[in-house]
Each structure stands twice: as C-alpha cells, then as structure tokens.
Amino acid sequence: MDDKILFTKILGIKPPWFIDKVEVQEKRQRIDIYVDHEADIRVRCPVCNKFYGLYDHSPERIYRHLDTCEMSTYIHVRLPRVNCPDHGVKRIDSEFGENGSDMTFAFESFVIRVAQECSMEASSRLCRLSWDRCWNALTRAVNRGRKRKEHRIPERIGVDEKSIARGHKYETLVYDIDAATVEYVSDDRNHQSLESYYQQFNKEERGGVKAIAMDMWDPYINATKAYIPDADEKIVFDRFHVMRHVIDAVDKVRKLEHRLLKEHGEQTLKGTKYLWLWSHENIPDWRKEQFEQLRDKDLRVCRAWAIKENLRHMWNYRYAAYMRKYFTKWYFWATHSRLEPIKKAARTLKAHIDNIVTYAKHRITNALAEGVNAKIEKIKRMACGYRNRAHYRTAIYFHCGGLDLFPKPPVKPCLSFRALCTQHVGGTH
Ligand SMILES: [Zn+2]
C-alpha cells in the first residue's frame, strides 16, 4: 500500500478531496500531507448552503494533526472560495480544522483533553506546542462553549467571592448549584459584579430563580434585591460563611487570651489555634487528649468555643421558626458571654437572621459547589501559568463552566462533484 492510500484511509479523506503528495522527513520526525481536490467541483456557500462554481483559493493553510507514530504530522490545503450571488465571495467552512485555527479538529480536541487534565506547562510540553498556541486552543474552546451555551438562568444560584493570587484582588463567581458549574465570573465583588450577571436576563427569566446562596455581603444583597423578584424570601446566607464570622471571633478571643497568659509567663495556649477552630469531630485523634485537658481549665477561649459549637445545631432544624427560636437562645448566651469578639459576631448574625433561617426552606449552601471549589483551588495553585486576570477567568470557564468545548467539523460536505450537484442538490447557476 503506498503512503497516499494509507493516509487517505486513516485520515478519512473523501472525494472530491484527495491526497496529492506525502513527504516523510525522518531526520526532522515530520510528515507533511498535501491535500487537493478534483477540478470538476461545485462549492457550497457557507451562508445559504447552495452550491456554485469554484471562484478561487485562499492561500495554503497548514494544520497540525495528531502525530503519526510520534512524528509531527501536518496537513496542507488550499481552501476553495465561492462567489455566491447572494452573499459574495466566501471561504468554505473547512472540513480539516475550524476556521481561524491552525490545528485539525482531531488535534485541537486532543489538546483540549490534555489541558483538562494537566497544567498549561504540562499541556504545552505533552502536545509539543508553544504555551501561546496551547493557550489559544483553550481560549477558542471557551469562546466556542460559551457561544453554544443555552441562555438560561439557573433556579438555584450560589454567589461567592474568590481572591486570586496575591494582592487581594477579588472575583465574583456565580454558580449553578444543581449543575455544579460556574456560570459567570466578574471582576471585583461590588454591586456591579453581580448586577452584570443578572442584566443578561429579562425580568421574566430572573423571576425563575428560586433561591440564592451568598455571603452576608451588602453589594450582593443589594444587587439581588434590585433584580430578583421576592429576593427577601430567596436569599440564603451561606451557613459556612455565617459560621466563619463566629469562628473568626473564637480566634480573636484565643489571641487576646494567649497574649494575657504570656504576660504572666504561661504558654498554655501556644500552638492551639486550630484546636479551637476545627469542628469538634474533626479534631485529630492524637490531639484529643490535649484538647480535653485544656477544656478542664477555666479559659475564655473554651467558652467561646462552646458557643461556636452550639450554633452549628441551628441548621439541623427543618422549620424557620425553630431555627429562629434556637438562635434567640443562642444570641442571649453569646451576648452575655463577656467576650467582645463573640458579642460582635452575634450582633452581625442577628442583623441578618431573616435570611439565615431561609435555609430551613431552601437548604442550600455554597458548599454544594465543593467539587467546583476544589477545581478552582487547583487553578489558583497553577495560577503562575496564567499571566493575568483574564487568563484566570478563561481557565475557570474552561475547567468549571460545564461547557461543550470541542470543535466540530461542518455537518455537510463543502465540496461536491459538479455532476452530483446538478442531479441532487440544485441551486447551481
Ligand atoms: Zn450564499
């Protein structure tokens, strides 16, 4: 079998296309395949799908294809153009690779699959592509996926802020809680960050939102109240964010107390930070004894810890009224604790309690997006590979957007033999 026949078979080249020439350069480990078409053809207009005579050719394009036995493989082709009476001179939709890409459909799909599993550096190494070309494939994939994405606002939304790298720059992320996908990424964490997401939908569409999990963060609350009908009943302050306020207060109590003890030469609280922050059941076995000994002492941080642990039970209730009743008792305890940071946290919670107890009805948290969060943390760790914020955003859409990323060849062939056109297709002139 000669190499032209071999490649015609393995590349699936169909008439009127044919392989004109195959060049194998063993030293350079490179194969170049030249594809041409028969002379007697008609060309499909990419706009109206009618066939007309060949007008001319675009300059030669070279597509990188999947390696052949580890030899880099390239396909050379000059794409015909058509002169449609209705749409003017048009280049055909290429059957080899997406217009604007220098990779075949198969190779570009391979790059995407590798990038889904690896860092950018590893992907560019494994695919033997420059970082830029690899990144371009990723960007094209995201643009393609976002264009194909259905215009739809999820029923249950999570809104979260993420700091990126160092420098405390923030991004606002909007999740579809049920699909566990990132729907939207926006600069900053202000009113506009979330507003710009809601603005993509009309009032009726926004009415379809049933619940929104978020932090107790005024810009998010205000944007949601402005755009989502009956937002008061739909906003649920994320329980982990709520707990975070109390956990931070426990930590402040520990720091203050540790400082006081140290002044008297006591190191009782040295190295105990996480013992007080972990949930009780998460304290590692080897530290349990130490923790129980500390609890026997009359420590302020110990009281703060007990207040924190007790608040967690509030989310077990099935009805908002019971949650509220439990909170009222807890609030009395917290505000009489003589622990300033705890009192402050309790007052913050009280100011937001109406939308903490909405949890009883909607039972949503941002932790449902845990899988997504893990992926984002991974993206952040690889962030040195992303040169700016726009890159970081693209990476989040790529890994967490649930997008249809892969390029697809045109459904209908772009060339036909003249004889076939007049028999079956019509529209010739
Ligand atoms: Zn046309």
Boltz pocket constraint, residues with backbone or C-beta under 6 A from the ligand:
constraints:
  - pocket:
      binder: B
      contacts: [[A, 45], [A, 46], [A, 47], [A, 48], [A, 49], [A, 50], [A, 84], [A, 85], [A, 86], [A, 87], [A, 88]]
      max_distance: 6.0
